Every structure is written in C-alpha cells, then in structure tokens.
Amino acid sequence: MPQSSNRILVGVGYEEKVAVKTLEARAGKLERTKGVPFDLSGLVDRGYTDATERKPPGRVLKDADIPKPASVTTPSQTR
C-alpha cells in the first residue's frame, strides 16, 4: 500500500512572504486563542516548507472535482 500523509496547507489570496518564526508565533497564538488540540507551532517549526516555487507531485482536491450523480434532482426540476 502506498504511503499517505496529511499536510496542512495555508494559502492567502495575495503575495506575502512570511518568515518561519513569524508563522510559528502566529500558530502559537492560534493555539492559545482557539484551543487547537495539537502542537501547531511545533509542527510549523519542524515541517515548514515554502511552496512558492514548488510543484508538488499531488494535486489539490476540490469539491468541484467530484462528479455529480445523475439521479440528483435540482429545485428547478421539481417545480
């Protein structure tokens, strides 16, 4: 069986270059204010990768990629 893993991807709709230590501090603040149940700041410290120039081997999954079943009736069809 191929190995799989979960990755947390954080993206913004604008260009922003942020230092790892800044992201780590933001993650720590999120842990304290929102009660994140794991060591998010530690994960940033150990596993941060700047993906700006990377082309990862996988693809981002989107709900739009899921085929719609043929049997779905839309509201306009029931009127």
SVG drawing of the C-alpha trace seen along z (x, -y; Angstrom):
<svg xmlns="http://www.w3.org/2000/svg" viewBox="-44 -40 56 42">
<polyline fill="none" stroke="black" stroke-width="0.4" points="0.0,0.0 1.5,-3.4 2.3,-5.7 -0.1,-8.5 0.0,-11.6 -1.9,-14.6 -0.5,-18.1 -1.7,-21.4 -1.6,-23.9 -2.0,-27.6 -2.6,-29.9 -3.5,-33.5 -5.1,-35.3 -2.2,-37.8 1.5,-37.6 3.0,-37.7 6.5,-36.4 6.5,-35.5 9.4,-34.3 9.1,-30.8 9.5,-32.3 6.6,-34.7 4.4,-31.8 5.4,-29.8 4.4,-32.8 1.1,-33.1 0.5,-29.4 1.2,-29.7 -1.3,-32.5 -3.9,-30.4 -3.2,-27.5 -3.8,-29.7 -6.8,-31.7 -8.7,-28.9 -7.7,-25.9 -6.1,-23.9 -5.7,-20.4 -2.2,-19.8 1.2,-21.5 0.6,-23.6 3.6,-25.9 5.9,-22.9 4.6,-21.5 5.5,-24.8 8.9,-24.7 9.6,-21.1 7.9,-20.9 7.6,-24.3 8.2,-24.3 7.9,-27.4 5.8,-26.1 6.0,-29.4 8.2,-27.9 7.4,-24.2 5.3,-22.0 4.1,-19.2 3.6,-15.7 0.0,-15.6 -3.0,-17.8 -5.3,-19.9 -8.7,-18.2 -11.7,-20.4 -15.4,-19.7 -15.9,-20.8 -13.8,-17.8 -16.4,-15.4 -18.7,-14.1 -22.4,-14.8 -24.7,-11.7 -27.1,-11.5 -30.1,-10.9 -29.8,-14.3 -32.9,-16.4 -32.4,-20.2 -35.0,-22.5 -35.9,-23.9 -36.7,-20.4 -39.4,-19.9 -41.5,-23.0"/>
</svg>
